[in-house]
Amino acid sequence: MLTSTQSSNWYLLQCKPRQDERAQINLLRQNYVIFYPQIISQRLIHGKPQNALESLFPGYLFIQLSRDDKWAPLRSTRGVSRVVDFNNGPAIVPEDVIEHLRNRCFKPPEMQEPQQFKPGETLQITQGPLSTLEGIFLSMLGDERVMILLHFLNREQHVRVPLTYIERLRPQV
């Protein structure tokens, strides 16, 4: 049921109320090519502003299909209400509209390999109150923090630092 990119078009699907994500998951399980545009917006949660990921078009998502693809399963896919039609046929969404939306919407961060430091390696703190100080890498503390050894105030100090605050010491030129 994989869609072919030859002579395929984008169409708009209407989802059942508050079932956008359910429809997305079920369509992906059936190997359909879909686009679910989302944006990051600020919301007050417990009185504090926080970023939240929201659908750009609540209740709708886009699907790429060709004439040869199986359209019938769409009607019984959980979360999907119908294919939006216009003039007695499915409404085609131009490719340039999809590209424009892709360029403007939230893109999930690519999975990056975490920095691999070796015990004893010299690192430099680049951010925060200890920026510009150098330390010796001791160990990782989970996925986001490291333990480094600083020579600070005439003592050796074990300091926990966010992984994003450090980098390898650059050689002096």
C-alpha positions, 0 to 999 in steps of 0.5 A, a space after each residue: 500500500 506504499 504510495 508511489 511518488 509518480 503521478 501522486 498528489 496531496 489531498 486533505 483529510 478531515 479527522 474525527 474531533 480531537 483525533 488528529 494524532 490517532 489518524 496520523 498514527 494509524 495512517 503511518 501504520 498502513 504505510 501512507 505518506 502523510 504530512 501533519 503540520 505542527 507549530 510551537 506556541 506559548 501557552 500558560 500552564 499552571 501560570 507559567 508560559 511554556 512551549 506547546 506543540 500544536 496542530 497548524 490545522 486542527 482536525 486536518 492532515 495531508 496525505 499523498 496518494 496516486 490513482 493506483 493507491 488503495 483509497 478504500 481503507 481510508 474510510 475505515 481508518 480510526 481517526 479519519 472522518 473523510 477525504 475533503 472533496 471539492 466539485 465532486 472529487 477529492 481536493 488536490 493540494 498543490 505541491 508548492 503549498 505543502 513545501 511552503 508549509 514544511 518550510 514554515 512548520 516545526 521540524 523535529 530535531 534530528 537524532 544526533 549522536 551525543 558527544 563522546 568524551 573520554 575520561 581525562 579529556 580537557 574540556 572548556 565550559 562555554 556558557 553559564 557562570 563558569 564559562 571560559 574555565 577548563 576542566 577534566 572530563 570525569 563521567 556522563 550523568 545521564 544524557 544531558 549532564 557531565 561531571 568535570 573536575 575543575 581546579 578552582 579557588 585553589 582546590 579541585 572541585 567536582 562540578 556538574 555541567 549541562 552537556 550543551 555548556 561544554 566543548 573540547 578544548 581548542 588547540 591554541 594557535 
